[in-house]
Amino acid sequence: MLGFDEIVTSAVEKVIPSVVNISEVKLIKDAHLQVHPVPGVGSGFIIDSNGCILTNAHVVLGSSDIKVTLEDGRSFPAQLRGMDTMMDLAVIKIEAVDLPVPEMAKNNNLKIGQMAIAIGSPLGLVGGPTVTAGVVSAIDRSIQTEMTFMEGLIQTDAAINPGNSGGPLINSQGVVIGVNSAIIPFAQGIGFAIPIQPALWIAEQLREHGEIIRPWISINAVDINPKLMSYYSLPTDKGVVITNVVPGSEADKAGLQMADIIIRMKDIQINNVRDMIKVINDNHVGDSVEVEMFRGQEKITVRLVLEKTPVLTAPAVRPIPPEQPIPSPASLP
């Protein structure tokens, strides 16, 4: 039987030639509106032998100059082929051929406790990719990041440090099972990865069309919680409170207003923002959905048309973090 070190080294040797370092430059405005170039780093891995590379959207978002360095030391300029901020994935392309492609898991049948190995370029350190090992801590996790609300994630205790974003998460056989994507700041041993099969589907759409066409409702919303319910004497303890409606959008045309409380969509109970996102994602752009909500103490029903999700730097429907102020009492029932 192979020892732990032999299992890890054997698995890593299969994948590491396909892992790349991504360095990029973002143009950032300071308080005086002057533009400054700010360098950044991330990771990625090759998904076809002709130079397509999968990484995280936040690695290349807003970049003016992207450079890819392969494990063998060669460097190439890269072009962005497409980006999906909803699932934090992007495809970039370099002009190269006969590149090594790792084996990808054919399904997402993972078990809690199985080995998970993260490969990437944390902190932009020189000397090639680095490796951390752990286990699959949980599956089908949901988290709120700075950019989006993400579902169906793999949770792992394999260390995912700054710069690891976009690198592969592999199993003990050296098969890619996910894309390292997010960490919870200040937490210990909690990292997340996007399962490889949905990630590859998104990558294929980005390669072919440059975008993912998803439905959305052009509002911002916050979950009802006991504190919010008590403070504003809300008529329900479940649902989501609309905190903003985009002017001119389909939601605006349908009559949705700030402080409306959505409680049902398509006859499905909405307890929180996550429930609403699931209902939206089960439909298509252009679908008409019935929305039941409270306006003050009165229940009303409206129909609205789902729109195409634009490329965003923030989620289409975003819960307000607890430390941020909630709408003023005058704007709520």
Secondary structure, 3 states (H helix, E strand, C coil): CCCHHHHHHHHHHHHHHHEEEEEEEEEEECCCCCEEEEEEEEEEEECCCCCEEEECHHHHCCEEEEEEECCCCCEEEEEEEEEECCCCEEEEECCCCCCCCCCECCCCCCCCCCEEEEEECHHHCCCCCEEEEEEEEEEEEEEECCCCEEEEEEEECCCCCCCCCCCEEECCCCCEEEEEEEECCCCCCCEEEEEHHHHHHHHHHHHHHCCCCCEECCEEEEECCHHHHHHHCCCCCCCEEEEEECCCCHHHHHCCCCCCEEEEECCEECCCHHHHHHHHHCCCCCCEEEEEEEECCEEEEEEEECEECCCCCCCCCCCCCCCCCCCCHHHCC
